[in-house]
């Protein structure tokens, strides 16, 4: 098949094999040379970039990253959280000698509703607890 000028309509010759081989050899030679240059550059510049001794006092002190911080020991933190939640629902002593105990939240709310809020002045009685709807809420 030919075009309008009588030339073949396809490539009449292949790529020269010699050129393909030369490009491959050049590539194979340049890659190790480039890697060698990189290795020498890193070896020369690394001691300058990372000195053995600290530059300032700030580099010696431990820096705390800004919040939020990652958990260091998630399982231990979960255990502590469960223990603190369990404490909200159980009776127990905080300080037995001083007579300080902890009680469940529901029991504390019931006592507070029954006795009223403690008044800061021990000589003066707290106002009586009001039972029923708040004033002004009904018809």
C-alpha positions, 0 to 999 in steps of 0.5 A: 500500500502506498500514499499519493506520492508513491511512498510506502504508507508504513514505516519502512525500516525498524529502529536501529538495534545499535541505538537501542543497545547504546541507550540501555548501556548508558542508562545502566551506567548512569544509574549506579553513578547517580546512586554513588553521587547521592551516597557520597552527598548524604555521607558528607552532609549528614554530620553537619545536619545532625550534630552529636551535641545539642545546640540549645537548652530547648533541644535538650528539654522534652517538648510536649506536643499540643493537644490533642495528644495520642494515648500512650497506653489505651488499655490502661486508660480504658481500665482507669475510666471503667474503675472511675465509672464503677465508683459512681455506682457503688458505696465505699470509703474515701477516708474511713478515719475522717468518715468520708464515703462515696455513694452512688449518684442516684442515692446522692440525688435521692438524699439531696432531694430528701434533705435539701442542699446543705447550707454553708452556715452550720448554725442556720438551718437550710430552707425547707425543701419545696415539693410540687411544681415550681411557683408560677408554672400552673394556671 
